[in-house]
């Protein structure tokens, strides 16, 4: 099975990344760090869906560089997503927002990390305008059939 998605090392693509990955049949990228809205990028090799992956929602940088622990990430993730949901409720005609949350086993794979992630998911599931899902479901919803 060939991969359908791509994330550059440290999520830093270069000028050729999108064209090269599109040429290899990659249909989506997690290298979009500047938005909370899905977008399509047209390259010389074809289109890619850009799935928002803001650096602020990735646990590794906060854990390693800012000395935050999983409970700090719990509050950050809940606040980030709750604010997006609040904006969606206030402006229902706007495009839906999407956020990928980056998790790494050395942060959330610990007992305290797993407990924090469980509380985050439980909170998200209670929010009316939050859809907890995976990339495949997002692709399906955007007509990017596998």
C-alpha positions, 0 to 999 in steps of 0.5 A, spaced: 500 500 500 502 506 497 502 512 502 496 517 500 499 523 505 506 526 507 509 530 512 516 533 511 521 532 516 520 537 522 514 539 518 518 544 514 517 543 506 522 546 501 520 549 494 520 542 491 516 538 496 509 539 494 510 538 486 515 532 488 510 529 492 504 530 488 508 527 482 508 521 487 501 520 487 501 523 494 494 526 495 494 530 501 500 534 506 500 536 513 505 541 511 500 547 512 502 550 518 498 557 516 491 556 517 485 552 520 481 551 513 482 546 508 485 548 502 487 545 495 494 547 492 495 546 485 502 544 483 505 542 476 504 535 478 497 535 480 493 537 486 494 536 494 489 537 499 493 541 505 490 539 512 492 544 517 497 542 522 499 548 526 505 547 530 502 550 536 498 543 537 504 538 536 506 536 543 513 534 541 515 542 541 512 544 547 515 538 551 522 538 549 523 546 548 518 549 552 518 544 558 511 543 558 508 537 560 502 533 558 497 536 562 499 543 559 498 540 552 491 538 555 489 545 556 492 548 550 488 542 546 482 544 549 482 551 549 485 551 541 479 547 539 474 550 543 476 557 541 475 554 533 468 551 535 466 558 538 468 561 532 464 556 528 458 557 532 458 565 532 459 564 524 456 558 521 456 560 514 464 560 514 468 554 512 469 549 517 476 549 520 480 543 521 486 542 526 491 536 526 493 534 533 500 532 533 502 526 538 508 522 540 509 516 544 514 519 548 509 524 551 502 521 550 505 514 551 506 515 558 501 514 563 500 521 565 500 523 557 495 517 556 490 520 561 491 527 559 489 525 552 483 521 554 481 527 557 482 531 551 478 526 547 472 526 552 472 533 552 472 534 544 466 528 544 462 533 548 462 539 544 457 539 539 461 542 533 467 538 534 468 532 530 473 527 532 476 523 526 481 521 522 484 523 515 481 518 511 474 521 514 476 528 512 478 525 505 472 522 504 468 528 507 472 532 502 470 527 496 478 525 496 476 518 495 481 513 497 
